Amino acid sequence: MQTAELYPASSLQETASEQLFHFFNRHSKCLILTGAGISTASGIPDYRDHQGHWKRRQPVEHEAFMTQPAVRQRYWARALAGFEAFRSAQPGVGHQALVLLEQQGRVHHLITQNVDRLHQKAGSRKVIDLHGRGDTVSCQSCGFRSMRYAYHQQLAELNGAFSEQQAQIAPDGDADLERNDFHLFRVLPCPRCSGIIKPDVVFFGDLVPQATRRAAEQALEEADALLVIGSSLMVYSGFRFCRLAKQAGKPLAAVNLGKTRADELLDLKITASVDEAFQPFLTN
């Protein structure tokens, strides 16, 4: 770590919010990269513990979803149980603070690994959804697209026994629903071409769309620093921006309760919850 070079030792005795405040004052065009940790206070759980290990079953993989009907049945049955809580989630302290910082001109752009759209719901305008968005679905053959809640309404009508299930919400809008009869779940094909309907999110094993990656890289090029918030960075699509920032000589900081994949690259590590670090920005 290069903390001593960019940040005096005395700064490490400051509170999390004080360190953040000074970071934003030093860097007027800050790029933000957010992960699941910013949304946990909104009731959306994360995937990993403070050591970066999986806390739950790994999310569905792209190839399995596209090639195995049983995987699609299980996914949509779980989604039917969890999506309403996901859709109803409200922005938290971190989301709200970043809106204010953007309005003050301190946030140049915001890249999020989350698909919950809570940054947009809070009012952030310069958002790049690195892993897509969880509120729409599209056909993988013809490109037909609709709002996800409308698709869920149709699924609920076909699968009444599943639509009333209660389960623990999972990070991407599905739920920890364990049943043995997923083979009974009826999945709706595309109404236009009968193709496979999939959420507009980047599943594991899939690639970030090229246009999205280019937009995020350009945002990093234009920024004068990168701040990671609430992410272990264990997924390479997020970690790569830390490597690019370091290669470009841009200051790199993180606010996270646990370890991150980029700990050895960081110039400043603030070990704190998102609420603890950002609440003073809303009250001062």
Secondary structure, DSSP 8 states (H G I E B T S, - for coil): --HHHHS-GGGGGS-HHHHHHHHHHH-SSEEEEE-GGGTGGGT---SB-TTS-BSS----BHHHHHH-HHHHHHHHHHHHHHHHHHHH----HHHHHHHHHHHTT-EEEEEES--S-HHHHHT--SEEETTEEEEEEEETTT--EEEHHHHHHHHHHH-HHHHT----B-TTS-B----S-GGG------TTT---EEEEE--BT----HHHHHHHHHHHHH-SEEEEES----SHHHHHHHHHHHHTT--EEEE-SS--TTTTT-SEEE-S-HHHHHHHHHH-
